[in-house]
Amino acid sequence: MKKKLIAIILTVCLLISFGVRLFVVNHDVEKTKILKYSKNEVVPVGKNFFDKADEIVDGYTVKVLDSWIVPTKQYLVEKGEREDLIDTSIMQYIYMVKVEFVNEYNDFAGKKGIDLQRYMLRGTDYILTPNGICFKMANDNGVFNGNMKFSLNKNRPPFEIILTFGVYEGVATIEHIKSDIPNLQICTYPELKLISIK
């Protein structure tokens, strides 16, 4: 009888301490601030990041120049690639976004930089992620060599890149994407920055 009473008291104490801990941890949490920008607006990344604060992309700016949708089969033919390189029954379209990057004052060129695999197109109820195969075809300038990360020296001319996002029918229909145009997400924390692509 005594053992049951002690077990019950310990269980209640543990539950209370868990509840207090949960409250303390979540009490003063700041919500992510969402900032929206227009197409052709120069957007500073600032001290924001995707996963870790040590990404250090402060000093870079991003500007969306243009965007368009291309059927995947048509794109493969235009680039002289095999039509079976990408399963076009799954990824029927590619959302292309032309973007300009500038490094105004970041001193970590060659050490830290922009990871384009983190960028995404966000609609109201869907997300489109980068496609590395199409990215390599769109940016065949020898700079990336299949990689989607880069850094720029300070004060160099603007650097234009075409980002490629796979449009998968299971994620959203092309009609839905055309009616609910996504925004380009360039960072997540502590500010989530979205740039209009139209």
N, C-alpha and C positions, 0 to 999 in steps of 0.2 A: 504494500500500500504506500509506504514511504517512498519507494523507488519510483512509482508511478507519479506521485505528487512532484518529486524533484524533476523528473523528466518533463512534465507538463510546464513547470515553472521555467526551466531552461529553454524549452521550445518557445514559450511566450516572450522571454527576454531576447532570444535570438531574432524573432520576428519583429519585435519593437526596434532593436538596434538596426536591423536591415532597413526598416521603414525610415528611421531617422537618417541613415546614411544615404538612402535614395533621395530623400528630400533635400539634404544639404548639397549633394552633388548637382542636382538639377534646379535648385532654387534660383540662382542668379545667372543662368546660362543666357547669353545673348543670342538672339536669332540672327541667322545669316542675313546680311543686308543685300538686297537684290537691286542692282543698278542696270538700267537699260540705256543703250546708246543707239544712235542712228547710223545708217550706212554712210560711208565716206567721212565719218567723224573719227578723229585720231583719239584712241582710247589708251590711256596709260594702264599697264598691268598693275603697277604699284607694288605694295608689299603683300600682295595676295598670292595664293598658291592653290594647287589641286589637292595634294596629299600631305606634304611636309613643308614646314616653314623654311627649310634649308634649300628649297628649289631656287631661291634668289633670282627672280626675274624682274625685280624692281629696276626701272630704267628703260624697259622695252615699251614700245607702243605698238598697237595693232589697229589697222584700218581695213574694213571690208570695202573692196572696190566693185565687185560684181558677183553674181551667182546665176546658175542655170542648171537645168536638169537634162541629162542625156540618157537615152536608152543604152544599157550595158552592151548589147550586141553591136549597136552602131559605133560605140566608142572603141570596142576591140577591133573592129574593121578599120576605123580611121587610124588607129595606132599600128596597124599591120600585125596584130597579135592573133593567135589562134582563138577561135570562138569558144573552145572548150577550156580556156584558161580560167574562166570564172563560170560557175554554174548560174546561167542567166535565168533559169526557172525559179531560182531562189532570190537572186539579186538582179531584178529586172531593170533598175535605174541607178544612176549615179548622180548625186547632188554635188555639183562643183561650186566651190567658193574661192574667188580670187582675193587674196589678202596681202597686205603690205606690212612688213615689220621694220622697225627702226630701233636701234640701240642708242638712246640719248646719253645715258650716263652709267650703264652697268659695267663694272670693272672685271667681271668674271668670264670674259670671252675665252672659250677653249676649256673652261672648267665647269661652268653652269650655263644653262640656256633654256630654250623653249623646247618642250616635248609635245609635238603635234598629235601624238597618240592620245593625249588627254583631252584634246579639244573635241567638242561634240556639237551637233545641231539639236536644239531642244525645241520641240513643239509643245503644245498645251498638254498632250497626253502621250507623247512618244519621244524617243531619243534616237538619233542617227549617229553611228560611230564611224571613225575613219577607216578607209579601206586601203591597206598598204600597197597592194598590187596596182591599183589604179593611181595611187599617189606617185608611185615610181614612174609610171607611164606619163603622168601629167607634168612631172618635174624632172625630165630626163636631161638635166643640165650638168650632171656629174657631181653636183654638190652633196647629194644625200647618199648615194650608193646603197639604196635600199633602207636606209635609216630614216626615221622621222624626227630626229632631234638635231638641233643646230644652235649655234650661238653666233653673234655678230660682233665685230669690233665697233667701238664707239665712233660715232659721227661718220660712218660710211653711208653711201647712198641707200635709199629705201630698197628693201629686198622683197620682191614679189614672189608669192608661192600660190599654187592652186591646191587647195585642200579638196579631198575627194571622200564623200560619205556614201556608203552603200545604202540603198533604199530596198529594204527587205519587205516583201509583201506581208509576212507574218507580223511585222512591227506596225505598219500602217500602209494603207493603200495610197497609190500615187495621187488619187483624187483628194483624199483627206490631206495629204501633205501640201498640195497646191492650194487648198482652201485654208489651211492652218499653217502658214509659212513659219518655219522654225527660225530661231535666233542662234548665232554662234556664241557658244560659251567659251570664254578664255581663261577663267579661273573660278575657284569655288569658295575659298575661305580667306579672310573673314568676310570679304565681299564677293558675291557671285555676280560677275559681269557678263551681260548678254549684249551682243551687237546685232542689230537688224540686218538681214542680208538682202532685203528688197526695199 
